[in-house]
Amino acid sequence: MSETRERTTAVIEDRARHVPRGVLTAHPLVLDRAQGSEVWDMDGRRYLDFVGGIGVLNLGHNHPRVVAAVQAQLGRITHAAFQVAAYAPYVDLARRLCALVGGGDDYKAAFFTSGAEAVENAVKIARAHTNRPAIIAFRGGFHGRTLLGTTLTGMSAPYRQNFGPFAPEIFHSSFPNPYRGIDDAMALAALEDIFATEVAPDRVAAILIEPVQGDGGFLAASPFFLRSLQEIAHRHGILIILDEIQSGFGRTGTLFAYEHATLKPDLVTVAKSLAGGLPLSGVVGRAAIMDAPAPGGLGGTYGGNALSCAAALGVLDAFEHDGLLQRSVALGERLKAGLEALAQRYAVIGDVRGLGFMQAIEIVADRASRKPDAAMAQAIIDAAREEGLLVIKCGVNRNVIRFLAPLVTTDAQLDEGLGLLDRALAGATTRQV
């Protein structure tokens, strides 16, 4: 056995011995280094990374602007806790994000560490502003693994398990899913039914929605649905919390997915690709709403860490100067065309969907029944890894394969990835027969 193989085996064995089984690792790999859209394991094998840290690396691994920003900040302040004393990167990032979200209107931003923290603080802010308790989320939505995040998440497995009792005053409505027979009108009617049967609208603080569901299966809410939802909410004095944690920062061809509906947000949660690989999240919203909590009501020891804020400023510089949004649109068109071509050849692909470069394929037993086939989806993912392509699954039934390749992916890399997926589909479906 080679020395590198021995090291890999040792890490895998130590992982089994010292890391609990509840922390799932999708691929049995030990990575050693990464650059752009590529990673290498400890054995030196190269893989195309179309997972991107689960949507964290829209700029790719080790983007030079992010690396330079972090290196410059590292010699100044790594951590001071913004609750103790202010530092410029936090304030500069807040100013720039408020301008991007609010335009010329008065917006404010607060920073935290994880996406779940951002969601929980958005709920706190909404409740403080409205003095109402209830939150409406959507079936299929994913909002984190904390107790409130799990309660807000509209999926049972694997997130709820035996972790209850869950937080009160949380209600779930239907999310549009045309492939499964739920159109916009039906989803809006379901919301009205919740008002009539479960919670009166004057008790609802906010409606929490991902403009494109991430872990729920890359389902995109139409501009009509989002605008209708906001109109209904505002008619009742309810806030809209737009969860852009996975769909934000260029993933859909605009900086934020809600821009496709030309909305002016009440509150927006951000995380993942905000800081190019460093842990940072935030809530950006209308100033009058954001100021509802009294001093001390928001914060966190690591929230808005100086290194992470510096990295995020590097991310925003890249979007401002490097044409990444235009690149996202072009890559999205190329990926969608490639996936649709594969769907013509493989009957296990029941649906190709997404927005911009946020695309997915739903795997089914057959197109007539549209029965979800989670086992086949996993077989394709495993076969893709053997070919040299890393992807992961999502969806309520875990039968959707999602693609989160960095926006710096080259045309040649994308074409290579589609070719590897083609071979994986061929191998998995042949083995099934």
KAUR-V641396 format. One record per helix or strand of 3 or more residues. SS is the DSSP state (2 for helix, 1 for strand). FROM is the first residue (numbers start at 1). LEN is the number of residues. Records with the same first field share a line. If there is no record, write none. Layout:
SS = FROM-LEN ; FROM-LEN
This chain:
2 = 3-16 ; 52-4 ; 64-11 ; 88-15 ; 115-16 ; 147-6 ; 178-3 ; 184-14 ; 201-3 ; 223-13 ; 257-5 ; 272-4 ; 287-4 ; 306-16 ; 324-22 ; 374-14 ; 411-22
1 = 31-6 ; 38-4 ; 46-4 ; 107-6 ; 134-5 ; 170-4 ; 204-6 ; 239-5 ; 267-4 ; 281-6 ; 349-7 ; 358-7 ; 392-3 ; 400-4
